[in-house]
């Protein structure tokens, strides 16, 4: 099994990184780029690359978010279709 398939984080932890609670007195927020990566990772894992766990996010997508300037140039539709086809096989067995 690929090691990146086993490395996941909880969605609630990821959401807490980019969406602090109102009224929190934490003054050490993460830098803007880290927050943007966390938000995009959460968004991608909930929409295009959702899986059956529903509560975990694969960190394999972080490699795609390394350079935020290139994120808009990716063919996300083709990637989502490949992901869907890859997971349809095991789902039908």
N, C-alpha and C positions, 0 to 999 in steps of 0.2 A: 504494500500500500504506500502511496506517495505520502511523504511526511507533511506536506502542506495541507493535505486533506484532514489531518488530525489536529492541526493547530487552529484553534478557534477561540473567540472571545464571546462573552455574553452580550447580547444586544443592549440590555439595560445598563451594563458597564460602559459600553461605547456611547450610548446616548447621554450618560452622565458626564462624559468628557466634553461634549460639544454643546450641551444644553444644561447649564447649572441651574439649580432651583432658585426661584425668585426669593430674594431676601437673604441669600447666602452671603456670609461675610468673607468668603474666600477671595483674596486679592491677587492670588497667583494663578491667573488663567493661563492656559497654554497659548503658545503663539498662534497667530491667525492661520498660517499654513497647516499646522498640525490639526487645528480645529476643522479646517476645510477638508482635510483628508479623512478625519473621523466621520464627518457628516456625509461625505460622498461614499465612504465604505458602508455606512449604515443604510444610505439610500439605495445603493446598488444591491446590497444583500436582501433588502426588503422588496425590491421590485423586479429587477432583471434576473438576479441570481438567487432567488429564494429556494430554500430546500425544505425538507419535511420536518426538521428540528423546530423551526419557528422561533427559537430563542438564542441561536448561536450564529456567529458570523465567521466565515473562513478568512484567515488573514492572507490567503493567496492573492486576493485582490489588491493588497497593498502595493505589490510590485507594479501594478498598472497605474497607481496613483502617485508614484514616486516623483514624476515631473508634472506638476499641475498645468503647465502650459501645453502639454501634449494630450491631455485628457479629452479635449474637444475634437481632436483629430482621429480618435479611435472609431472603428465601426462597431458601435455597441449593439446594433441590431444583429449583425452577423455573429458576434460573440454570444449573445443571448440565445440565438438559434442553435449554435453549436453546443452550448450548455444544456439546452432542452433535449436535443437529440442524444447527447451523452447520457443523460439521466433517464430517458425513456426506456432504454433497454433493461436496466435493473428493475425499474418500476413495473414492467409488464411480466417479469418472471415470478 
